[in-house]
Amino acid sequence: MGFIALQRLPVALGVAHCCRKGLRLSATTSTARMALGDNGGSAAPPAPSSVIHFLTLCQRLKTTKRAGWLNRDVKNAESIADHMHRMAIMALIAADIPGIDKDRCVKMAVVHDIAEAIVGDITPADGIPKDEKSRRERAAIDEMCDILENGRAASEIRELWNEYESNLSPEAKLVKDLDKVEMILQALEYESAQDKELDDFFMSTAGKFQTDIGKAWAAEIVSRREKRREKLHAAST
């Protein structure tokens, strides 16, 4: 190797080291940006006025009764928020399942009906096509994310809602099951407390559970319902 080449070698090595260092810095910066919320939303939190506006809108979830119960003349029907809250508890206490992020399930349960703060609880009895229902709810999500200034929190809400609606991830499938489980458990409770027959809620969910947890919990609820019916039948004969 000639003298000139030997002189150039340290320079070349230095350049290569800098390039490698630059790549590491670039990767670190990208990671930091993702952690700060540059994955579709600003890292800056929304202004207090935006937060209170959003939370005031969410208050409707506490006051809007679930339409399915109102249509069946259930007294003191639960609110949308009541339903979402117990679903979140279900996700919290569910057994750990490999490959499923339970924390994400809790968040998804809290978010899955949040659009109903604007569109209300649309049920099949309303006669609104599924595509139109989805369009209205998606527009409501966009409006709510706009209120949150489309920052990191808004991006997470939109992502969780879309994931739930798509029903493709293991977390979405579990939360979809919890939605049905919570509904039939509530139906059983109303049947017991108000001497009602709410068969259609059980029929509409039969055979539609996607996870072992959903199937097991639903089977327990159905078993309790059958035992209650047997006792009532025995008492009436």
Secondary structure as UniProt FT lines:
FT   HELIX           3..36
FT   TURN            37..40
FT   HELIX           48..63
FT   HELIX           67..70
FT   TURN            71..73
FT   TURN            75..76
FT   HELIX           80..93
FT   TURN            98..99
FT   HELIX           102..111
FT   TURN            112..115
FT   HELIX           116..119
FT   HELIX           124..126
FT   HELIX           130..147
FT   TURN            148..150
FT   HELIX           152..166
FT   HELIX           170..194
FT   HELIX           199..203
FT   TURN            204..207
FT   HELIX           212..236
//
